[in-house]
Amino acid sequence: MITLQKAQLLSQDKLYNGVIDELRKDTLLDMMIFDNNASYNGGSTLNYVYNKIKTHSGAAFRKINSDYTASEADTEQKTVSLKILGGKYEIDRVIHEYVHGVQYADQEGFQLEQKINAVKRGFAQSFISGDSSKNDEQFDGIDVLMSADMKLDSGIDLSTAALITSNYTALTDAFRDMQANFDGTPTAFFCSPEGYALIQKIADRAAGFTVTKDEFGKETFRFNGTVFVPLGNVTGSANSVIPTDEDGKTAFYPVRIGLDAVHGISPVGDTVGIKTYLIDKNDANAVRAGACEMVTAIAVKNSRTCGKIVAKIKATS
């Protein structure tokens, strides 16, 4: 098991630690636990094999001279192929030859920083809605991997201020019902920026929410101890990772992160699958390339550790 924080502590490479610093600014990645045990077993991919719990074992009382009714936990074996997420940037060699020192370093540093930001958004997008059956370059996300009985769309309408006031308890009840169905306490509710704004409005009206502020005045909202984490936009797009659809509906995703729940996967080692490739100053090509990439995927080991709650948050004509 490894986290971004642990990978940073294990590394003495200042550049790598700087990359991890940027990745840790993303709350999802900073929370994520990675099982760094994926290995090459032939073929063209790195694979990770695990057993997913489908049905939990039961327990009951019995009378003297009577026996238990047998029940066993049911599992199924899953194999996940890691995917390569990243990109490259290019800088003309003339800039390297004639723009020296800080200016050149700043140019490559800027390009690398932007590429890291794109990787963060790409991971979030695939974490939620990745579907390898539609795009085999992506890893499957929780929308694909979660059980159908952990998805709830009960027609809650919170699309106006008046409807928020009259209907917000339906959403908080849905949160409580979902948490009651969880194996353990969710680590976070992931949502869109619009969904997060709705939570702020409900917190003004409802009990059960706690609000804290950091030293910079940034607010964090929790419901029954579970934090709400807004995810940003899809890489290269103004569309949210968690969209609001044409019917004005968006989703809230409660997820428990852990090695027995939902977690990331990375190759064997202590780098969380992150690599950077800076421009080679001796490259003879007219345009020189650098790159950043992450070799990763996710596993859902327990069907009761991620869910989806849908609500209407925007009025439609």
N, C-alpha and C positions, 0 to 999 in steps of 0.2 A: 504494500500500500504506500502511496505517495501523494502529496498535495503540492501545489505550487509553492507554498511557504517552505515545505520540507526540501523540495528540489533546490530552492534558493539557498537554504542553509548548507546544503551539501556541495554547492558549487563555489569555486574560487575564481570563476571567470566573470570579470566585471561586465562584459558585454552581455553575457547570458543572464546575469542577475538583473541587468537593466531591462532586458526583454521580459523577464518574469515580473518585474515591477509594473510594467505596462499591462501585462495580462491580468495581474491581481487587482487592477482598477476595475475590472469586470467582476461584479458580485457573483455571478453564476460560476465562473471559472475559479474564483477564490474559494468558494464553498466546496467545489468539486473534489471528490476523492478518486484517485486513479489506481486501479490494480495494474501495476507495471509488470505484467507477466505474459503478455502476448508474445508469441514466438513464431519463427518461420519453420513450417513443417512440410516443405515442398510446395510446388505450385508457384503461384505468383503473388500470394498475399500473406500477411501476418494474421494469424487466427487466434481466437480466444474461445475456449470451450467452458461452459458452466451449466449447472442444473438450476432450472427455474421452478420455484414452488407454484404449483397450480391449485392444489387443495391442501389445506392445513390439517394436521392431525387433531383428533378430538380427545376430550377427556370427560368422564362422567362418574357419578357415584354408583356404587353397587351394594347389594345386600350380602350378608353372610351366606355362604354356600351357593352363591350365584357368581357368574363370571361376567367380565366385560364383553360388550360387543366390539369386535375388532374394528379399528379404523386406522388407516395409514395416511401419512402425507404423500401426496402425489406430485411427482416432479417430471419435467421433460428436459432433455438435453438440448442445449442451444449452442450454436457456433456463430461467432461474430467475426467478420473480416474487418480489420482496421482500414480506415480510409485516409487519404493524404489531402490535407487542407492547407492551402497556402497560395503564394503567388510570387512573382518576381517584379523587379523594377529595373529600369535601364537608365544609364547616364552616359552621355557621349564622352569619349576619351579626351577630347579637347578640353572639356571642363576640368578633367583631372590634371592635365598637363599644364594648364595656364591659370587655373583658379586654385590657389594653394591654401593650405592651413585651415583655419576655422571655417571659412566660407564653404569649402568643399566638404568638410566633415559635417557641417550643418545640413548640406543638401542631401547627403546619403542618410544622415540621421533622421531627417524629415521623412524621406521616402520609406525608411525602415519602420518608423513609428506609424505611418499611415497603413503600411502592410500589416503590422501587428493588430491595429484596430480592425482591419478587414477580417483577420483571422478570428478575432473575438466575436464579431457579428456572425461570421460563418458558422462557428461552433454553436452559438445560441440558436441560429436558425435550424440547423440539423438536429440539435438536442430536442427541439419542440416538434418539428414537422418533417424531418428528414425521412425519405421513403426510397429505399434502394430499388424497389420494384419500378419506380418511375425514373429514377436517376441513379444508376449503379455506382456513381462516383461518390454519393453521399452515404453516411451511415444512417440506420433507422433511428428515428427519434421516439419520444414517449407517446406521441399521437398514434404511432403504428404499434408500439410494443405493449401499451397498456391493455388491460382486459376491458371488454365491452361493458361489463357491469360496474366499472369505475368511471363511466361517463354519464354525466347528468345534465340534461337540458329540459328543464321543467317550465319553460316559457316565461321566466321572470322578466318583467318589463321595467326597466329603470332608465328610460330614455328621456325623461323630462324631470325637472326639479320636483314637480308635484308627485310624479310616479315614484321618484326616489323616496320621498317622505312617506308615501303610503305602502310601498312594496319592499323597502330595504330589508325588513325582517325576513322576507322569503329568501333573500340571498344569504343573510347571516345564518339562518336555519340550515340552508344547503351546505354552508361551510361546516357547521357543527355535525351534520349528518355524514358528510364526507370524512371528517376527522374521526368520527366514531367507527367508521368502516375501515380505517387505516390500521396497518400493523405498525404500531409506534406513532410518534408525533411527527407530522410533516416538518421538514427543515424549512421550507419556504412555499409561499404561493407565488408562482411566476405569472406575470400578467403583462398586458400592453401598457404603454404610457397613458392611453385613454382609460384603460381599466384601473390603473393606479389613481388617476384623477377621481374616478368614481368612488374608490375606497376612501379617499380623503373627504369626499362629500358625505359618505355614509358615516365616517368616524365622527363628523360634526353632530350627527343625529343619534348615534347608537351607543349602547354599552358593549363591553367586551373587547374594545380596541384600546391599545396603549400606544402612545406617541412619545418618542424620544428624539432629542436633538443633539448633534455632535457639536464640536467647538466652532464649526463654520455655519451653524444654524440649519444644517440639512436634517430634514425630518425622516424618521423611520417609523412605519406603521406596522403593528402586530395585532393579530387576532388570536386569542387564546394562546399567546406565546409564539405563534408562527409569523415570521416576517413576510411582508409583501415585497417582491423584487420585480420592478418593471424592466422588461427587456426592450432593447432599442430597435433599430431598423435593420432590414436585410442588407447585406453587403451590396453597395452600388445602387441603392434604391431608397426612396422615401417611404416605402411600405414597411410596416411594423413586422417584426418576427412573429408576434401574435396578432393577427389582423382583426379588424372589425369588418365583417362581411357585408354584402349588399343588403342584408336584412337588418343591419345595425347591431348584430350580435358579436360578442367577443368571448374569450374563454379565460378562466383562471385555472392554473395547474398546480395543485398541491403535490409536492414531491418530497419523499424522505430520501436523503442522500446517505449512503453507507455501503459497505462491502456486502451486506446482506440485503440490500435494497436497490437503489438506483446509483450507479457510479460510472465514472469514466474508465476507459481502458487505454493503456499505452504500452509500447514495446518494453521488453526487459531492460532495466537500467534505472537511472535516477534523474532523467531529464524530462519526464512527462511527455515525451515524444516531440519536444520543441527543438527546432534547429534553425540557425540563421546562417546565411552564406553571403558574406560581404564581398564587395567588388574586389577582384584581383587586380592590383595596381600594375601588374606585369602582363595583363591580358592584351594581346595584339589586335583584338577586334576593335572596330571603330566605335561600336556601342557596347559598353560593358554592363553586365547584369549582376544584380544581387537578389537574394530571395530569403523568404521566411516561410517555414511550413511546420505543420503539426500532424503527427501520425496518431490517429485516435478513433474512438467509437464509444458507445455507451452500452451498458447491460442493465436490464431490469430483472433482478433475481427473484423478486417477490411481487406477485400480481397485485398485492394490496399496499403498494408503496408509491403509486402515482395515480392521479385521477384528473378529471376534467369537469369543470362546472361552467356552463354556458349561460349568459344573460344578455338581454337586449339593452344596450347602453346609448344607442343613437336613434333618434326618430327618423323614419323613412317615409317618403311620400307614397 
